[in-house]
Amino acid sequence: MVSHAGNADYHSVQQAIDALPAEGGNVRIAPGIYREKVKISKSGVHIEGAGRKPEDTVIVYGDGAINVGGTARSATLDAAGDDFRLENLTIQNDYSLNPANPPSQAVALSVTGDRDVVTRVRLLGAQDTLFAGKGPNGRMSRQYFSNCYIEGHVDFIFGNAKAWFRQCELHGIANQAVIYTAQSKAAPDEDSGYVFDHCRLSADPAAHYIALGRPWRRYATVVFLSTKIDAPVIAEGWREWTPGKTNTLRTSYYAEYRSFGVGANPSGREPHSHQLTDGEAARWSLSVFFGGATDWLPTNHLDGTQSNVHR
């Protein structure tokens, strides 16, 4: 157990991670605020907050890309091993909360392993909150996020993983621009994309220009299934990476199926995006998306029950 208590096994999360054997293991964290950066290279690491709710256990740090030599190095928690599990806690990058800091990317959670599962986790940041991507060798990175709350503003879910988000809330914080996704599939045959299933999109009233996403790479792939859009998203939904300079919407794959709420506007969407039929949406089911290989997901993650983030 990790705790601030004097008789705890470990007093920092990184100490507990370092003490695990090469094949990984379980780390439980007592309620409290742990101000540290955590780096995980081992596979099979399972981290769980021991509080009653995710807010009780917080891992927080405040590095920005501008002062640590790049976006990847700014992550509060960097998980590169396979079969990673994260449950019932909060990961935060509070770089943007210091008014003295210049604008910068500042990652809360970076996940780049394969068969990773993140459940009931709050991810708090501003620009580039969650990096759901592949590692430096570019190998397969399948990820599953369930019942999570993710907040930020510009490109706050970004990367090239093959990631599924079920019953998560994506919340845009106050800012001149909020762009929920910046997926980065770079080639037509790359096995990469984001699917958001029965999620909710919300935004602070002080958030201004709000878009579903923009393509970080030419073949960006993002699909929203039965998503409640409670934010006033621009009618077009999607936008160019740099309007007037890039031309990647035509090569990207952006799609929605039965979006509803104030920001749902099927007839006004960007012409290159798609409104899926029932048959087309079936091709984006969980089992199809992961090629039938879902044995790495806990069975209780597949029951389709609704989450409190929608209430």
C-alpha positions as CSV (number, residue, x, y, z in Angstrom):
1,M,0.0,0.0,0.0
2,V,1.2,3.5,-0.9
3,S,0.3,6.1,1.8
4,H,1.4,9.2,3.5
5,A,1.1,7.4,6.8
6,G,4.3,6.8,8.7
7,N,3.9,3.0,8.7
8,A,3.1,2.6,5.0
9,D,4.9,0.1,2.8
10,Y,5.7,3.0,0.4
11,H,5.4,6.7,0.6
12,S,5.4,7.4,-3.1
13,V,3.8,5.7,-6.1
14,Q,7.1,5.5,-7.9
15,Q,8.7,3.6,-5.0
16,A,6.0,1.0,-5.2
17,I,6.3,0.7,-9.0
18,D,10.1,0.3,-8.7
19,A,9.7,-2.5,-6.1
20,L,7.5,-4.6,-8.3
21,P,9.0,-7.7,-10.0
22,A,9.8,-7.6,-13.7
23,E,6.4,-9.2,-14.5
24,G,4.5,-6.4,-12.7
25,G,2.0,-6.6,-10.0
26,N,-0.6,-4.7,-8.0
27,V,-0.2,-1.3,-6.4
28,R,-3.0,0.2,-4.2
29,I,-2.8,3.9,-3.2
30,A,-4.5,5.2,-0.1
31,P,-6.5,8.4,-0.4
32,G,-4.5,11.6,-0.5
33,I,-2.6,13.9,-2.9
34,Y,0.7,12.5,-4.3
35,R,2.7,15.2,-6.0
36,E,5.1,13.3,-8.2
37,K,5.8,12.1,-11.7
38,V,5.3,8.4,-12.3
39,K,7.0,6.4,-15.0
40,I,6.0,2.8,-15.7
41,S,8.0,0.6,-18.2
42,K,7.1,-2.8,-16.8
43,S,4.2,-4.8,-18.1
44,G,1.4,-6.2,-16.0
45,V,1.2,-3.2,-13.6
46,H,-2.2,-2.6,-12.0
47,I,-2.7,0.6,-10.1
48,E,-5.9,1.2,-8.0
49,G,-7.0,4.1,-5.8
50,A,-8.2,2.7,-2.4
51,G,-10.7,5.5,-1.8
52,R,-14.4,5.3,-2.3
53,K,-14.3,7.5,-5.4
54,P,-11.7,8.7,-8.0
55,E,-11.5,12.1,-6.4
56,D,-10.1,10.6,-3.2
57,T,-6.7,9.6,-4.6
58,V,-4.8,12.2,-6.8
59,I,-1.5,11.9,-8.5
60,V,-0.5,15.4,-9.7
61,Y,2.5,17.2,-11.2
62,G,2.9,20.4,-13.2
63,D,5.4,19.9,-16.0
64,G,4.8,21.7,-19.4
65,A,6.4,20.6,-22.7
66,I,8.0,24.0,-22.9
67,N,10.2,23.4,-19.8
68,V,11.0,19.7,-20.0
69,G,12.0,19.3,-23.7
70,G,8.8,18.0,-25.3
71,T,5.2,16.9,-24.9
72,A,6.0,13.3,-24.1
73,R,8.3,14.3,-21.1
74,S,5.5,16.4,-19.5
75,A,3.3,13.5,-18.5
76,T,2.4,13.2,-14.9
77,L,1.9,9.4,-15.3
78,D,3.7,7.7,-18.3
79,A,2.6,4.1,-18.8
80,A,4.6,2.3,-21.5
81,G,4.2,-1.4,-20.4
82,D,1.6,-3.8,-21.8
83,D,-1.4,-5.1,-19.8
84,F,-1.6,-1.9,-17.8
85,R,-4.6,-1.3,-15.5
86,L,-5.6,2.0,-13.9
87,E,-8.7,2.3,-11.7
88,N,-10.5,4.6,-9.3
89,L,-8.1,7.6,-9.0
90,T,-7.3,11.0,-10.5
91,I,-4.3,11.9,-12.7
92,Q,-3.7,15.6,-13.1
93,N,-1.3,18.0,-14.8
94,D,-1.8,21.4,-13.1
95,Y,0.8,23.3,-15.2
96,S,-1.9,25.5,-16.7
97,L,-3.2,26.5,-13.2
98,N,-0.1,28.6,-12.6
99,P,-0.8,32.0,-14.2
100,A,3.0,32.6,-14.5
101,N,3.4,29.7,-16.9
102,P,3.4,30.4,-20.7
103,P,0.9,28.3,-22.8
104,S,2.2,24.8,-23.4
105,Q,1.2,21.2,-23.9
106,A,1.0,19.5,-20.5
107,V,0.1,15.8,-20.4
108,A,-1.7,14.2,-17.5
109,L,-1.6,10.6,-18.7
110,S,0.4,9.0,-21.4
111,V,-0.6,5.4,-22.3
112,T,1.4,3.6,-25.0
113,G,1.2,-0.1,-24.2
114,D,-1.0,-2.8,-25.6
115,R,-4.1,-4.3,-23.9
116,D,-4.4,-1.4,-21.5
117,V,-7.6,-0.8,-19.5
118,V,-8.4,2.5,-17.7
119,T,-11.6,2.5,-15.5
120,R,-13.2,5.1,-13.4
121,V,-10.4,7.5,-13.7
122,R,-10.4,11.3,-13.8
123,L,-7.9,12.9,-16.2
124,L,-7.4,16.7,-15.6
125,G,-5.4,19.1,-17.7
126,A,-5.7,21.7,-20.4
127,Q,-3.8,21.2,-23.7
128,D,-3.0,17.6,-24.5
129,T,-4.4,16.0,-21.3
130,L,-4.4,12.4,-22.6
131,F,-1.9,10.8,-25.0
132,A,-3.5,7.6,-26.2
133,G,-0.8,6.5,-28.6
134,K,1.7,4.0,-29.7
135,G,5.2,3.6,-28.3
136,P,8.4,4.6,-30.2
137,N,8.5,1.3,-32.1
138,G,5.0,1.9,-33.5
139,R,3.7,-1.6,-32.6
140,M,0.0,-2.3,-31.8
141,S,-1.5,-0.3,-28.9
142,R,-5.0,-1.4,-28.0
143,Q,-6.6,0.6,-25.2
144,Y,-9.9,0.7,-23.4
145,F,-11.3,3.6,-21.3
146,S,-14.5,3.1,-19.4
147,N,-16.5,5.4,-17.1
148,C,-13.7,8.1,-17.2
149,Y,-13.9,11.8,-16.9
150,I,-11.4,13.6,-19.2
151,E,-11.1,17.4,-19.3
152,G,-9.0,19.9,-21.2
153,H,-9.2,22.3,-24.1
154,V,-7.0,22.1,-27.2
155,D,-6.4,18.5,-28.6
156,F,-6.9,17.1,-25.2
157,I,-7.3,13.5,-26.4
158,F,-4.6,12.9,-28.9
159,G,-2.3,10.2,-30.5
160,N,-2.4,7.1,-32.7
161,A,-3.5,4.3,-30.5
162,K,-6.4,1.9,-31.3
163,A,-8.6,3.2,-28.4
164,W,-12.2,2.6,-27.4
165,F,-13.9,5.0,-24.9
166,R,-17.1,3.7,-23.4
167,Q,-19.5,5.8,-21.2
168,C,-16.8,8.6,-20.7
169,E,-17.4,12.3,-20.2
170,L,-15.2,14.6,-22.3
171,H,-15.4,18.1,-20.8
172,G,-14.0,21.3,-22.4
173,I,-12.7,23.8,-19.9
174,A,-12.9,27.6,-20.3
175,N,-10.7,28.6,-23.2
176,Q,-10.9,30.4,-26.6
177,A,-10.9,27.1,-28.3
178,V,-11.9,23.5,-27.3
179,I,-11.0,20.7,-29.6
180,Y,-11.8,17.3,-28.1
181,T,-9.6,15.0,-30.3
182,A,-6.5,15.1,-32.4
183,Q,-6.1,11.6,-33.7
184,S,-2.9,10.9,-35.6
185,K,-3.3,7.8,-37.9
186,A,-0.6,8.5,-40.5
187,A,-1.2,5.9,-43.2
188,P,-4.2,4.2,-44.7
189,D,-3.2,0.7,-43.5
190,E,-2.2,1.8,-40.0
191,D,-4.3,0.0,-37.4
192,S,-5.3,3.1,-35.4
193,G,-8.3,5.1,-34.5
194,Y,-10.6,6.3,-31.7
195,V,-14.2,5.2,-31.0
196,F,-16.4,6.9,-28.4
197,D,-19.4,4.8,-27.5
198,H,-22.3,6.2,-25.4
199,C,-20.1,9.0,-24.2
200,R,-21.0,12.6,-23.3
201,L,-19.4,15.8,-24.5
202,S,-19.8,18.8,-22.2
203,A,-18.1,22.2,-21.9
204,D,-17.7,25.1,-19.5
205,P,-20.0,28.1,-20.5
206,A,-16.8,30.1,-20.9
207,A,-15.5,27.8,-23.6
208,H,-15.9,29.4,-27.0
209,Y,-15.1,27.7,-30.3
210,I,-15.8,24.0,-29.8
211,A,-15.0,21.2,-32.3
212,L,-15.2,17.5,-32.2
213,G,-11.7,17.1,-33.6
214,R,-9.0,18.0,-36.1
215,P,-6.6,15.6,-37.9
216,W,-3.1,15.6,-36.5
217,R,-2.1,13.3,-39.3
218,R,-3.6,12.8,-42.8
219,Y,-5.7,9.7,-42.0
220,A,-7.0,10.6,-38.6
221,T,-9.9,8.3,-37.6
222,V,-12.5,9.2,-35.0
223,V,-16.1,7.7,-34.6
224,F,-18.7,8.8,-32.1
225,L,-21.5,6.2,-31.4
226,S,-24.7,7.2,-29.7
227,T,-23.0,10.2,-28.0
228,K,-24.8,12.9,-26.2
229,I,-23.3,16.3,-27.3
230,D,-24.2,18.8,-24.6
231,A,-21.7,21.3,-25.8
232,P,-22.4,23.9,-28.5
233,V,-20.1,22.3,-31.1
234,I,-19.6,24.2,-34.3
235,A,-22.1,23.1,-37.0
236,E,-19.4,21.6,-39.1
237,G,-18.3,19.4,-36.2
238,W,-14.8,18.9,-37.5
239,R,-12.1,21.3,-38.6
240,E,-8.8,21.4,-40.5
241,W,-5.5,21.1,-38.5
242,T,-4.6,24.6,-39.7
243,P,-7.5,26.2,-41.7
244,G,-6.3,27.6,-45.0
245,K,-2.9,25.7,-44.8
246,T,-3.7,22.0,-44.5
247,N,-6.1,19.9,-46.5
248,T,-6.5,16.7,-44.5
249,L,-10.2,16.5,-43.8
250,R,-10.7,14.8,-47.1
251,T,-8.3,12.0,-46.2
252,S,-9.4,11.6,-42.6
253,Y,-12.3,9.4,-41.5
254,Y,-14.6,11.3,-39.1
255,A,-18.0,9.8,-38.4
256,E,-21.1,9.9,-36.1
257,Y,-23.9,7.5,-35.4
258,R,-27.0,8.8,-33.7
259,S,-25.4,11.8,-31.9
260,F,-28.0,13.7,-29.9
261,G,-28.1,16.8,-27.8
262,V,-27.6,20.5,-28.4
263,G,-24.4,20.0,-30.4
264,A,-25.8,17.3,-32.7
265,N,-26.2,18.7,-36.2
266,P,-26.1,15.9,-38.9
267,S,-27.2,18.1,-41.8
268,G,-24.6,20.8,-41.0
269,R,-21.5,18.6,-40.6
270,E,-18.3,18.9,-42.6
271,P,-19.0,17.4,-46.1
272,H,-16.1,14.9,-45.8
273,S,-17.5,13.5,-42.6
274,H,-20.0,10.6,-42.3
275,Q,-23.3,10.0,-40.7
276,L,-23.4,6.2,-40.3
277,T,-26.3,3.9,-41.1
278,D,-27.1,1.0,-38.7
279,G,-25.1,-1.4,-40.9
280,E,-22.1,1.0,-41.1
281,A,-22.2,1.5,-37.4
282,A,-22.1,-2.3,-36.8
283,R,-18.6,-2.3,-38.4
284,W,-17.5,-0.1,-35.5
285,S,-18.7,-2.5,-32.7
286,L,-16.2,-3.3,-29.9
287,S,-15.5,-6.8,-31.1
288,V,-15.0,-5.8,-34.7
289,F,-12.9,-2.8,-33.8
290,F,-10.5,-5.0,-31.8
291,G,-10.6,-7.8,-34.4
292,G,-12.5,-10.2,-32.1
293,A,-9.7,-10.2,-29.6
294,T,-11.4,-8.9,-26.4
295,D,-10.3,-11.6,-24.0
296,W,-8.0,-9.0,-22.4
297,L,-11.0,-7.0,-21.3
298,P,-12.6,-7.8,-17.9
299,T,-16.1,-9.2,-18.6
300,N,-17.8,-6.5,-16.5
301,H,-16.5,-4.0,-19.0
302,L,-18.6,-5.5,-21.7
303,D,-22.1,-5.4,-20.2
304,G,-23.1,-2.1,-21.8
305,T,-24.5,-0.6,-18.6
306,Q,-24.8,3.1,-18.3
307,S,-22.5,5.3,-16.3
308,N,-23.2,8.0,-13.8
309,V,-21.3,10.5,-16.0
310,H,-24.5,10.7,-18.1
311,R,-26.7,11.7,-15.2
